[in-house]
Amino acid sequence: MDQSAWIDEHATGHVAVDGQQIPVVSANTVVVGTGAAGFCAADRLVMLGQRDVVMVTDKRRAGASRNAGSDKQTYYKLTLSGAEPDSVREMADTLFSGGSMDGDIALAEAAWSPRAFFHLVESGVPFPHNASGEYVGYKTDHDPRQRATSVGPYTSRTMVERLEAKVDSAGVPVLDLCRVVDLVVEDGRAVGLLCVRLDVTEDAPSRFLLLRCTNLVYATGGPAGMYADSVYPNGQWGANGAALRAGVHGKNLTEWQFGLASVRPRWNVSGTYMQALPRFVSTDADGNDPREFLTDFLPDYGDQLTRIFLKGYQWPFDVRKAPEGSSLVDLLVYQETKLRGRRVWLDFRSNPVQSDFDATQLSEEAYRYLDATGVVGLGNSTPIQRLQHMNRPAYTFYVERNPGVDLETDMLEVAVCAQHNNGGLEIDQWWHSNVEGFFPVGEAAGAHGVYRPGGAALNSGQVGATRAASYIAQARRDDPIGSDAFAAAAQGVAERAVALLASASQRAADDEDTTDAVLTHIRRVMSDKAGVVRSKASVAEAREELSALWRDYESTIAADAGSRRSVSRLFLIRDILTSQYVYLHAMEHYVATGGLSRGSVLYSDPDGDLPRLDARVTEPLPELFRLQLDVGALNDVIQVTRWDGAGEPTFDWRARRPIPEQTEAFENTWRSYRENKNIG
C-alpha cells in the first residue's frame, strides 16, 4: 500500500495548524530509526508480545549500521571459546575501566552480551564457530581477552539485514522518509513525535506527521551531521538536537572517537590497510607537489613503519599514544591537512621511505605478526601485494565502490575524521532516559565511557534495544494519552514547525535557498575548531559563532518549499545547530572545570608538553599539539547536561554509578523474577 494511503487509513485523528490537517498515527511504541538497534528493538518487542509498534525513519536504506564498516568490522561479546577464563564481571570491569562509565550499564552490557549475540546468530548473522561449536574470537583495542568476532567488512550491515527481515515478516509498519522535527513532551513524559514528510510535495494536505505513543525508542544514531571531516556514511545525520530541546539530559557529550579514514568513499582505514604498511603522501590542493611527509618527524625507518603498523590495532586516535606511540601519525596527518592546507593520501603502489621493504627493522610485535601471516615470506613486497595477500576483500572493497578506487593504480585520500560519539543521551540500566517513556538506544544513547573496546558499540546497541524492549513489554503497555490531550500537547510544537517552513520558503522565494551553504559552513566550523584537536580559544570561537547562527536560524534561513531536499535540510540544520550549541557548551564546561586531554581528543594546553621526537628531527611540532594528559583524573565522574531548550545549558559532574554487587540468593532472585521479571 502507498505510504500516504496507509497513513490515511491508520490515522486516529488530525491536528489543525494554519489550514493544514496533520494526521496522527498512534501506537504503544514508536521506534525511530532503521539501523541495527532500531530493528532489534522492534523485533524484541514483537517477540515479547508487544505488537503495537510502528517504526519511522528519515531514510530506510541510509544510516551507519547499514553503510559503515572497516576491513574486519568487530562485534564485542563475552568469550565463548577456548580455555582462557572470562566472566560477566570481568567483562563489566573492562567496560567500566574505560573511565566515566556507569557500572550498572557496564554490567548489563556484559551480562546480556551472550543473549544479544545468540539472538543475532539465530537471526542468521553468520558469526564463525569451529567444528566443536565454539564462537572463536580475537583481541581488539582496549580488550584484555579475545572477545571480538566479525563476519567481515559489513558485520553491522548483515545484522541490519537479518533483523529487518524478521521485522518485515512480523508485519511491523515502517514509515519511510519522515525526518524527526521535535518530540512532544507533556509533564516530563514523551507522548509523541512530530516528523516532516519527505515523501510528499508542497501540494499535499500536510507536509507533517504526528505520532502519538506511550513509548519512544530513539535509535537515530550519533549526531553525525555535526562534523565535516567525518567517516559516518552519507545519509547518517542523527537527531540528538530534538531530544536535547525536549529536556533529555546529555551525558559525556565531549567524548568522541576520531580516526584515519578515506574521504571518498568514507571508510575506516584500520586493520590490514595499516598493517600492509602504505606510504603516506601529501600534495597541494590540486594533487601536485607529492612528498612523503612522515619522515620529517619519524626519521627512523623501523620506528615509522612500526607506528604505521600499530595504527591497524590502534586505529582510533588515542591521545595517550600521541607523545610516543602510533597516534603521532594522526597528528602528522592533521598537521598536513588542517594546518598546512594540503591533502594526504595512502599510496599502496610503492614502499614507504625506501624502495626495498626490510621487515627486520620492525618491532618484534609487528615482525611476528607479518611473519605469521606470510608477509615476510613474500620477500621484497609492495604494500598492495601485502594487502592483497593478507586481506584481498579489503582491496576489492575500494574497487567495487562507485566511484571505485583501484589501490593498484591510484592513491587513496585520507583525513582524521569523526567516527563515533561515545557520549550521548543519558540513560539508566534499562536505557530509559530522564524523560518518561523515552528510550535512546544505539549510538544516540550515552552508554560508553571515555574509552571502549572496538566493537563494543554494536553489542551496546543490541543489549540496549533488548533491555528497552523488555522494560516496555513488562512495565509500559498502556495506551497512549487521549486524542484531545495529545492534540493540546502537540499544538505548539506543530505550529512552530509549520511557521518555520512558511517563513523559510518565503525568504527563498524573495531571494535564494541557503540551506546547502549553511549546512556546509556549520559542519566546517566544528571540524576546524572543535574536532580531534581543540583549544579553549578555538572551542570558544566555534561556540560564539554557531550560537549566533542557532539563535538567528529561524528568522534567517531560506528553504525552497518545492524541493524535498531543501525542506529536509531546513529541519536537519536546525537539529545539527542545536546539537552543536549544546555540545560546544559542554566542551567549554569541561575545560573550565579542569578537563585535560583524554580519550580521542587533544586539548591544546600552553602549559603542556609537545610529543617527544627523535633527536634527529630539527623541525618542531606546532604549539597547538602541546598537551597535558588527564591520566584518569575524571574517570570516576560523569558530565551531565541539562537544558530546557532555551537559554544556556547547565552542567554538573556526578559520581558514576558503581558496578552492582549481585549477592542475592538464587531463590530470592527467582521469586522476584516470577513477580516482575526483575524489571523496574
Secondary structure, DSSP 8 states (H G I E B T S, - for coil): --HHHHHHHHEEEEEEETTEEEEEEEEEEEEE--SHHHHHHHHHHHHTT---EEEE-S-TT-SHHHH---TT--EE---BSSSS---HHHHHHHHHTTSS--HHHHHHHHHTHHHHHHHHHHHT------TT--B--B--TT-SS--EE-SSTTHHHHHHHHHHHHHHHTT--EE-SEEEEEEEEETTEEEEEEEEESSS-TTSS-SEEEEEEEEEEE-----GGG-SSB-S-TT----HHHHHHTT--EESTT-EEEEEEETTTTEE--THHHHT--EEEEE-TTS-S-EE-GGGT---HHHHHHHHHHHHHS-B--GGGTTTSTTHHHHHHHIIIIIS--EEEEE-SS-SSSSS--GGGS-HHHHHHHHHTTSGGG-S--HHHHHHHH-HHHHHHHHHSSS---TTT--EEEEEEEEEES-EE---TTS--SSBTEEE-GGGB----SS--TTHHHHHHHHHHHHHHHHHHHH-------HHHHHHHHHHHHHHHHHHHHHHHHHHHHS---HHHHHHHHHHHHHHHBSSEEEHHHHHHHHHHHHHHHHHHHHH----TT-HHHHHHHHHHHHHHHHHHHHHHHHHHHHHTT--BBTTBEEE-TTSB-----TT--S---GGG-B-B-TTTTTTEEEEEE--SSS--EEEEEE----------HHHHHHHHHHHTT--
